[in-house]
Amino acid sequence: MNKRERVIAAFHGKEVDHVPVCMWQHVPPEYWDDDDKFAKCQLDAYKHTDVDFVKLSADKYFGWPDPVLNGISSAKQLYDMKPLGADHPFIRGQIERTKKIVQALNGECVALYLVFAPISYLRLQVGYPMMMQLIREDPEAMKYACNMIAGDLKHLAYGLVKEAGVDGIFFSVQNGEENRFTFDEYRHWITPSEKPLLDYINTLSDMNAIHMCAWEEIPNRLAVWHDYKAPVINWSRFIDIMDIQEAKKYFGCTVWGGFDNRTGTTLYTATHEELDEEVRKLIEQGGKTGYILGADCSLSGELDEERIRWVVEAARKI
């Protein structure tokens, strides 16, 4: 199998010759405003690590650029938000930059691109305290804002797949921590903008993945995402405390993960031989059907890319 064949098979629950590996790091901020340097950074990381496929970064395009959100103080202001439209620089910039990278990959491997759930873009612009203030003050206003963002994200997803040429979307859901919302609050306030967007993304490609992010290091109320479907789930093994076979059974699809992404853990501190042994154990648990080796989330820039390559090389021996 070549890389594309291997990853496509893994995404669809078919047996592979060896378990594919994909891990990623953020692009340093000094490259964000130069598309060529940004693309080179992503391509160099792919070449140095030799991962089986790439998750392309959305660095620079995090907070939602609606002027209403700058200095917002009241939930009623959310009703003044307007669609960005398909030609907005926030949309076009991501598509054009990603197209450069995909063209340079020249079909060698599968490429996914990160798209956050709507409320995450809003939170990345205003911060957690203000996000919570706004949604508690007027949940309907927040639903309006998130649905507005979701409409624009459909333009982004369409352009990424149909124009930039990515194979699928890496859809990141956040804000599901057990201490943030009750099950009913999340399903009534957040899900209406997330699930229809995900369902639309699934009409564009059958190579999408859901990233159930736990970057706050608080367990997620995973049940809020029980009907969010994609060929692959990237879950947080070390925060949501769910091992590989348990995750396969719970999500009912191919699962992607295995390593703790946080500094000071095995991936950062183990010797070459110890990492080889850890890879062997993880693949023994996951098997060669319905499993992709990765990490809970993005890796620190402190991690030497050579260590990712060690994992890749170890997986190819099993």
Solvent accessible surface area in square Angstrom, and as a share of the most:
residue,aa,sasa,rsa
1,M,106,0.48
2,N,86,0.44
3,K,27,0.12
4,R,68,0.25
5,E,91,0.41
6,R,15,0.06
7,V,0,0.00
8,I,67,0.34
9,A,9,0.07
10,A,1,0.01
11,F,3,0.01
12,H,73,0.32
13,G,35,0.34
14,K,128,0.54
15,E,122,0.55
16,V,8,0.05
17,D,64,0.33
18,H,20,0.09
19,V,0,0.00
20,P,0,0.00
21,V,1,0.00
22,C,1,0.00
23,M,10,0.04
24,W,20,0.07
25,Q,33,0.15
26,H,86,0.38
27,V,4,0.02
28,P,50,0.31
29,P,90,0.56
30,E,125,0.56
31,Y,74,0.28
32,W,66,0.23
33,D,122,0.63
34,D,54,0.28
35,D,45,0.23
36,D,92,0.48
37,K,113,0.48
38,F,1,0.00
39,A,7,0.06
40,K,124,0.53
41,C,34,0.20
42,Q,21,0.09
43,L,25,0.12
44,D,38,0.20
45,A,32,0.25
46,Y,14,0.05
47,K,132,0.56
48,H,104,0.46
49,T,6,0.03
50,D,35,0.18
51,V,5,0.03
52,D,1,0.00
53,F,0,0.00
54,V,13,0.07
55,K,12,0.05
56,L,4,0.02
57,S,4,0.03
58,A,0,0.00
59,D,1,0.00
60,K,85,0.36
61,Y,22,0.08
62,F,45,0.19
63,G,20,0.19
64,W,0,0.00
65,P,47,0.29
66,D,6,0.03
67,P,102,0.64
68,V,32,0.19
69,L,4,0.02
70,N,99,0.51
71,G,77,0.74
72,I,10,0.05
73,S,74,0.48
74,S,25,0.16
75,A,0,0.00
76,K,148,0.63
77,Q,57,0.25
78,L,0,0.00
79,Y,101,0.38
80,D,87,0.45
81,M,2,0.01
82,K,142,0.60
83,P,89,0.56
84,L,30,0.15
85,G,25,0.24
86,A,44,0.34
87,D,125,0.65
88,H,54,0.24
89,P,97,0.61
90,F,13,0.05
91,I,0,0.00
92,R,65,0.24
93,G,17,0.16
94,Q,0,0.00
95,I,3,0.01
96,E,69,0.31
97,R,1,0.00
98,T,1,0.01
99,K,45,0.19
100,K,85,0.36
101,I,4,0.02
102,V,26,0.15
103,Q,123,0.55
104,A,60,0.47
105,L,11,0.06
106,N,132,0.68
107,G,46,0.44
108,E,97,0.43
109,C,4,0.02
110,V,0,0.00
111,A,2,0.01
112,L,0,0.00
113,Y,2,0.01
114,L,8,0.04
115,V,0,0.00
116,F,15,0.06
117,A,0,0.00
118,P,0,0.00
119,I,0,0.00
120,S,0,0.00
121,Y,0,0.00
122,L,0,0.00
123,R,10,0.03
124,L,61,0.31
125,Q,66,0.29
126,V,30,0.17
127,G,28,0.27
128,Y,34,0.13
129,P,110,0.69
130,M,46,0.20
131,M,0,0.00
132,M,35,0.16
133,Q,83,0.37
134,L,0,0.00
135,I,0,0.00
136,R,121,0.44
137,E,91,0.41
138,D,40,0.21
139,P,34,0.21
140,E,101,0.45
141,A,0,0.00
142,M,0,0.00
143,K,46,0.20
144,Y,78,0.30
145,A,0,0.00
146,C,0,0.00
147,N,72,0.37
148,M,31,0.14
149,I,0,0.00
150,A,9,0.07
151,G,34,0.32
152,D,2,0.01
153,L,0,0.00
154,K,74,0.31
155,H,83,0.37
156,L,0,0.00
157,A,0,0.00
158,Y,112,0.43
159,G,5,0.05
160,L,0,0.00
161,V,20,0.12
162,K,117,0.49
163,E,73,0.33
164,A,4,0.03
165,G,37,0.36
166,V,5,0.03
167,D,30,0.16
168,G,0,0.00
169,I,0,0.00
170,F,2,0.01
171,F,0,0.00
172,S,1,0.01
173,V,0,0.00
174,Q,13,0.06
175,N,1,0.01
176,G,3,0.03
177,E,6,0.03
178,E,87,0.39
179,N,112,0.58
180,R,37,0.13
181,F,8,0.03
182,T,71,0.41
183,F,78,0.32
184,D,83,0.43
185,E,36,0.16
186,Y,2,0.01
187,R,50,0.18
188,H,114,0.51
189,W,44,0.15
190,I,0,0.00
191,T,12,0.07
192,P,52,0.33
193,S,3,0.02
194,E,0,0.00
195,K,50,0.21
196,P,68,0.43
197,L,1,0.00
198,L,0,0.00
199,D,62,0.32
200,Y,63,0.24
201,I,0,0.00
202,N,49,0.25
203,T,104,0.60
204,L,21,0.10
205,S,18,0.11
206,D,89,0.46
207,M,13,0.06
208,N,0,0.00
209,A,0,0.00
210,I,0,0.00
211,H,5,0.02
212,M,3,0.01
213,C,6,0.04
214,A,7,0.05
215,W,121,0.42
216,E,57,0.25
217,E,95,0.43
218,I,54,0.27
219,P,54,0.34
220,N,8,0.04
221,R,76,0.28
222,L,19,0.10
223,A,44,0.34
224,V,2,0.01
225,W,3,0.01
226,H,103,0.46
227,D,36,0.19
228,Y,5,0.02
229,K,121,0.51
230,A,14,0.11
231,P,30,0.19
232,V,0,0.00
233,I,4,0.02
234,N,0,0.00
235,W,0,0.00
236,S,2,0.02
237,R,35,0.13
238,F,76,0.32
239,I,17,0.09
240,D,18,0.09
241,I,130,0.66
242,M,16,0.07
243,D,64,0.33
244,I,0,0.00
245,Q,99,0.44
246,E,98,0.44
247,A,0,0.00
248,K,41,0.17
249,K,181,0.77
250,Y,105,0.40
251,F,27,0.11
252,G,65,0.63
253,C,35,0.21
254,T,5,0.03
255,V,0,0.00
256,W,0,0.00
257,G,0,0.00
258,G,1,0.01
259,F,3,0.01
260,D,11,0.06
261,N,28,0.15
262,R,78,0.28
263,T,72,0.42
264,G,56,0.54
265,T,34,0.20
266,T,58,0.34
267,L,0,0.00
268,Y,31,0.12
269,T,88,0.51
270,A,8,0.06
271,T,70,0.41
272,H,66,0.29
273,E,126,0.57
274,E,95,0.43
275,L,0,0.00
276,D,45,0.23
277,E,69,0.31
278,E,44,0.20
279,V,0,0.00
280,R,96,0.35
281,K,92,0.39
282,L,0,0.00
283,I,6,0.03
284,E,129,0.58
285,Q,67,0.30
286,G,1,0.01
287,G,28,0.27
288,K,66,0.28
289,T,62,0.36
290,G,9,0.09
291,Y,1,0.00
292,I,0,0.00
293,L,0,0.00
294,G,0,0.00
295,A,1,0.01
296,D,5,0.02
297,C,22,0.13
298,S,20,0.13
299,L,5,0.02
300,S,32,0.21
301,G,73,0.70
302,E,143,0.64
303,L,8,0.04
304,D,86,0.45
305,E,47,0.21
306,E,92,0.41
307,R,41,0.15
308,I,3,0.01
309,R,85,0.31
310,W,43,0.15
311,V,0,0.00
312,V,0,0.00
313,E,66,0.30
314,A,5,0.04
315,A,0,0.00
316,R,77,0.28
317,K,154,0.65
318,I,64,0.33
